[in-house]
Amino acid sequence: MEAQTDLSAFVRSTIGQACNCPVESVAPSTPLVTLSLDSLTFVSLVAQVEAIYGVEVTSEETLSLMECGRVSDLVDRLQELIASRAR
């Protein structure tokens, strides 16, 4: 659970910086569409997750992540990818 919390905080912080808004306004329930993330910002977020967590996310997986509805959905999916690579 701690890893999930850390990943959530990282994702929320990174999105907040990219959107130039306080991390408090990027709640887990926040719809990603309301944050106006462009594809370059999204790919940058995924690249940072890859570097920090030592995983490789394919382009198909990145496209799938872009379809997540909420911040929490994105975090859950990233956590699944990280866990599947750790086995």
PEMO-V224641 format. One record per residue. N is the residue number from 1. SS is DSSP state (hx for helix, st for strand, lp for the rest). PSI is psi in degrees with one decimal (* if undefined). BURIAL is I if it has 24 or more other C-alpha atoms within 12 Angstrom, else O. Layout:
N:SS:PSI:BURIAL ; N:SS:PSI:BURIAL
This chain:
1:lp:-35.0:O ; 2:hx:-41.0:O ; 3:hx:-38.8:O ; 4:hx:-43.0:I ; 5:hx:-44.4:O ; 6:hx:-43.5:O ; 7:hx:-42.5:I ; 8:hx:-45.9:I ; 9:hx:-41.5:O ; 10:hx:-47.8:I ; 11:hx:-46.4:I ; 12:hx:-42.5:I ; 13:hx:-44.4:I ; 14:hx:-42.0:I ; 15:hx:-42.3:I ; 16:hx:-43.8:I ; 17:hx:-43.4:O ; 18:hx:-35.1:I ; 19:hx:-0.9:O ; 20:lp:46.2:O ; 21:lp:156.6:O ; 22:lp:143.8:O ; 23:hx:-28.6:O ; 24:hx:-26.0:O ; 25:hx:-5.0:O ; 26:lp:77.3:I ; 27:lp:158.1:I ; 28:lp:-31.5:I ; 29:lp:-1.4:O ; 30:lp:125.9:I ; 31:st:131.8:O ; 32:hx:-33.8:I ; 33:hx:-28.6:O ; 34:hx:-13.1:O ; 35:hx:-8.2:I ; 36:lp:44.5:O ; 37:lp:128.9:I ; 38:lp:168.6:O ; 39:hx:-36.0:O ; 40:hx:-42.3:O ; 41:hx:-41.2:O ; 42:hx:-45.6:I ; 43:hx:-37.8:I ; 44:hx:-42.4:O ; 45:hx:-47.0:I ; 46:hx:-40.3:I ; 47:hx:-38.4:O ; 48:hx:-40.7:O ; 49:hx:-42.9:I ; 50:hx:-46.8:O ; 51:hx:-43.2:O ; 52:hx:-40.0:O ; 53:hx:-0.3:O ; 54:lp:38.0:O ; 55:lp:161.5:O ; 56:lp:127.8:O ; 57:lp:122.6:I ; 58:lp:164.4:O ; 59:hx:-36.4:O ; 60:hx:-40.8:O ; 61:hx:-38.8:O ; 62:hx:-43.3:I ; 63:hx:-39.3:O ; 64:hx:-39.3:O ; 65:hx:-33.3:I ; 66:lp:-16.7:I ; 67:lp:-1.0:O ; 68:lp:143.9:I ; 69:lp:-43.8:O ; 70:st:166.3:I ; 71:hx:-44.0:I ; 72:hx:-34.1:I ; 73:hx:-41.3:I ; 74:hx:-45.5:I ; 75:hx:-44.9:I ; 76:hx:-45.3:I ; 77:hx:-42.5:I ; 78:hx:-41.7:I ; 79:hx:-40.9:I ; 80:hx:-43.6:O ; 81:hx:-43.9:I ; 82:hx:-45.6:I ; 83:hx:-38.2:O ; 84:hx:-26.2:O ; 85:hx:-19.0:O ; 86:lp:-9.8:O ; 87:lp:*:O
